Amino acid sequence: MIPIGDELPSRRVPLVTWGLIAVNILVFFVELSMGPDLDRFFMMWGAVPAFITNPDRYPWAPITLLTSMFLHGGWMHLIGNMIYLWIFGDNVEDALGRMGYLLFYLAAGIVAGLAQVMVAPSSTIPAVGASGAVAGVLAVYLVLYPAAPVRVLVPGFYMMRIARLPALIVLGFWFVIQLFNGILSLGAATMATGGVAWFAHIGGFLAGLVVGLGARAFGARRTYW
């Protein structure tokens, strides 16, 4: 299932969501201009677990938990993250308020990075991408708007078709996939090397569940439920 849109209108212009998307795209174009220096750039500003767990030798490393969430490893990596942020970010921004949403987004990304560091503390592969922060956004959306209709592309026998499914199913299925692959990756000798940082997704999503439940308890806007 590939989400292509939702049917939950936002009450105001999602300036923070648009701004985050713009910054990610801008940074990606900077990456494209770097040529052979890109690998060194990733090692410097991506979240390298072995550096983060050794701050005495790499004192700048903790800040990469923040900078890494604005870096992407390729066009599909960027586009996938930005599509999810575009579809679900506006309503979460509505619910949390612009400043609260921005602070939450950054915090979710940091928690996601720490989760990946915890499961692969000696990895020297830089983790990059907004996936962990976006996962947090998905979790808040799921908690606040579980029955909101989401349009998804579903594979058929001959072609893709569009279906309308509740957010609970779409985002719940997404999290189950992350959890399943994360558990499988624990037994892989090359965990977190050249693949997907599954535990960053899981960590960001769990952070979002906590914030979403708190927002719901304090009366954040809920629709379709």
C-alpha positions as CSV (number, residue, x, y, z in Angstrom):
1,M,0.0,0.0,0.0
2,I,1.3,3.4,-1.0
3,P,-0.5,6.4,0.5
4,I,-1.2,9.1,-2.1
5,G,-3.5,11.4,0.0
6,D,-5.9,11.7,2.9
7,E,-9.4,13.3,3.2
8,L,-8.9,15.2,6.4
9,P,-8.7,18.9,5.7
10,S,-6.5,21.1,7.8
11,R,-7.7,24.3,9.4
12,R,-4.8,26.5,8.4
13,V,-1.9,26.6,6.0
14,P,0.7,24.1,7.2
15,L,3.7,26.4,7.1
16,V,6.0,24.3,9.2
17,T,5.3,21.1,7.1
18,W,6.0,23.0,3.9
19,G,9.1,24.5,5.4
20,L,10.5,21.2,6.5
21,I,9.8,19.8,3.0
22,A,11.6,22.8,1.5
23,V,14.6,22.4,3.7
24,N,15.0,18.7,3.0
25,I,14.8,19.4,-0.8
26,L,17.3,22.2,-0.5
27,V,19.8,20.2,1.4
28,F,19.4,17.3,-1.1
29,F,20.3,19.6,-3.9
30,V,23.4,20.7,-1.9
31,E,24.3,17.0,-1.7
32,L,23.9,16.6,-5.4
33,S,26.5,19.4,-5.9
34,M,29.1,17.8,-3.7
35,G,30.3,15.1,-6.1
36,P,33.0,12.9,-4.6
37,D,33.0,14.9,-1.3
38,L,29.5,13.5,-0.5
39,D,30.7,10.4,1.4
40,R,32.9,12.6,3.6
41,F,30.0,14.9,4.2
42,F,27.8,12.0,5.2
43,M,30.4,10.8,7.6
44,M,30.6,14.3,9.2
45,W,26.9,15.1,9.4
46,G,25.2,11.7,9.3
47,A,24.5,9.9,12.5
48,V,27.4,7.5,12.9
49,P,26.7,5.3,16.0
50,A,30.3,4.6,16.7
51,F,31.0,8.3,16.8
52,I,28.0,9.2,18.9
53,T,28.9,6.6,21.5
54,N,32.4,8.0,21.7
55,P,31.9,11.8,22.3
56,D,35.3,12.3,23.8
57,R,36.9,11.5,20.5
58,Y,34.2,12.9,18.3
59,P,32.7,15.8,20.3
60,W,30.6,17.1,17.4
61,A,28.9,13.7,17.0
62,P,25.8,14.2,19.2
63,I,24.6,17.1,17.0
64,T,24.4,14.7,14.0
65,L,21.3,13.2,15.6
66,L,19.7,16.5,14.4
67,T,21.6,17.2,11.2
68,S,21.2,13.6,9.9
69,M,17.4,13.9,9.6
70,F,17.8,16.5,6.8
71,L,20.1,14.3,4.7
72,H,19.0,11.7,2.2
73,G,20.7,8.9,0.3
74,G,18.9,9.3,-3.0
75,W,15.9,10.6,-4.9
76,M,13.5,7.7,-3.8
77,H,14.6,8.1,-0.2
78,L,13.8,11.8,-0.3
79,I,10.5,11.5,-2.3
80,G,9.2,8.7,-0.1
81,N,9.7,10.6,3.1
82,M,8.4,13.9,1.8
83,I,5.2,12.2,0.4
84,Y,4.4,10.8,3.9
85,L,5.2,14.2,5.5
86,W,3.1,16.0,2.9
87,I,0.1,13.8,3.4
88,F,0.0,13.5,7.2
89,G,2.0,16.4,8.5
90,D,-0.5,19.2,7.9
91,N,-3.1,17.6,10.3
92,V,-0.5,16.9,13.0
93,E,0.7,20.5,12.7
94,D,-3.0,21.5,13.1
95,A,-3.3,19.4,16.3
96,L,0.0,20.3,18.0
97,G,0.3,23.9,16.8
98,R,3.2,25.2,14.7
99,M,5.8,25.5,17.4
100,G,4.8,22.4,19.2
101,Y,4.8,20.4,15.9
102,L,8.3,21.7,15.0
103,L,9.7,20.8,18.4
104,F,8.0,17.4,18.3
105,Y,9.3,16.7,14.8
106,L,12.9,17.4,15.8
107,A,12.6,15.5,19.0
108,A,11.1,12.4,17.3
109,G,14.0,12.5,14.8
110,I,16.5,12.6,17.7
111,V,14.8,9.8,19.6
112,A,14.8,7.8,16.3
113,G,18.5,8.3,15.9
114,L,19.1,7.2,19.5
115,A,17.1,4.1,19.0
116,Q,19.2,3.1,16.1
117,V,22.4,3.8,18.0
118,M,21.2,1.6,20.9
119,V,20.9,-1.4,18.6
120,A,24.0,-0.9,16.6
121,P,26.4,1.2,18.8
122,S,29.6,0.1,17.0
123,S,28.3,0.8,13.5
124,T,30.5,3.1,11.4
125,I,27.8,3.6,8.7
126,P,26.2,7.0,8.8
127,A,22.4,6.9,9.2
128,V,20.6,9.6,7.2
129,G,17.0,10.6,6.5
130,A,13.9,12.1,7.8
131,S,12.2,8.7,8.3
132,G,12.4,8.6,12.0
133,A,10.9,12.0,12.4
134,V,8.2,11.3,9.8
135,A,7.4,8.0,11.7
136,G,6.7,10.1,14.7
137,V,4.3,12.2,12.7
138,L,2.5,9.1,11.4
139,A,2.0,7.8,14.9
140,V,0.4,11.1,16.1
141,Y,-1.9,11.0,13.1
142,L,-2.9,7.4,13.8
143,V,-3.7,8.2,17.5
144,L,-5.7,11.4,16.7
145,Y,-7.4,10.4,13.5
146,P,-7.5,6.6,13.4
147,A,-10.6,6.5,11.1
148,A,-9.6,9.3,8.7
149,P,-9.9,8.0,5.1
150,V,-6.5,7.6,3.4
151,R,-6.2,7.0,-0.3
152,V,-3.7,4.3,-1.2
153,L,-2.4,2.6,-4.2
154,V,-3.0,-1.2,-3.9
155,P,-1.3,-3.7,-6.3
156,G,-3.8,-5.6,-8.5
157,F,-3.4,-8.5,-10.9
158,Y,-2.8,-6.2,-13.9
159,M,-2.5,-2.7,-12.5
160,M,-2.5,-0.5,-9.4
161,R,-5.8,0.6,-8.1
162,I,-6.8,3.3,-5.6
163,A,-8.6,2.3,-2.4
164,R,-9.8,4.3,0.6
165,L,-8.8,2.8,3.9
166,P,-8.8,4.1,7.5
167,A,-5.6,5.5,8.8
168,L,-5.5,2.9,11.5
169,I,-5.1,0.2,8.9
170,V,-2.7,2.1,6.6
171,L,-0.4,3.3,9.3
172,G,-0.8,0.3,11.6
173,F,0.2,-1.9,8.7
174,W,3.2,0.4,8.0
175,F,4.4,0.0,11.6
176,V,4.0,-3.8,11.6
177,I,6.2,-3.9,8.6
178,Q,8.9,-1.8,10.4
179,L,8.7,-3.9,13.5
180,F,8.9,-7.2,11.6
181,N,11.9,-6.1,9.6
182,G,13.5,-4.6,12.7
183,I,13.2,-7.9,14.5
184,L,14.6,-9.8,11.5
185,S,17.5,-7.4,11.3
186,L,18.7,-8.2,14.8
187,G,19.9,-11.5,13.6
188,A,21.7,-10.1,10.6
189,A,25.5,-9.8,10.9
190,T,25.4,-6.7,8.8
191,M,22.6,-4.9,10.6
192,A,22.5,-1.2,9.9
193,T,25.1,-1.5,7.1
194,G,23.9,-0.2,3.8
195,G,20.2,-0.9,4.5
196,V,17.3,0.6,6.3
197,A,17.6,1.8,9.8
198,W,14.5,0.0,11.0
199,F,14.9,0.8,14.6
200,A,15.0,4.5,13.8
201,H,11.5,4.1,12.3
202,I,10.3,2.1,15.3
203,G,11.8,4.6,17.8
204,G,10.3,7.6,16.1
205,F,6.9,5.9,15.9
206,L,6.9,5.0,19.6
207,A,7.8,8.6,20.4
208,G,4.9,9.7,18.3
209,L,2.5,7.3,20.1
210,V,3.4,8.9,23.4
211,V,3.0,12.4,22.2
212,G,-0.2,11.5,20.3
213,L,-1.8,9.9,23.4
214,G,-0.8,13.0,25.4
215,A,-2.3,15.3,22.8
216,R,-5.5,13.3,22.7
217,A,-5.8,13.4,26.5
218,F,-5.5,17.1,26.5
219,G,-8.2,17.6,23.9
220,A,-6.3,17.9,20.6
221,R,-8.7,18.0,17.6
222,R,-10.1,14.5,16.7
223,T,-12.1,13.8,13.7
224,Y,-13.7,10.7,12.1
225,W,-13.8,8.9,15.5
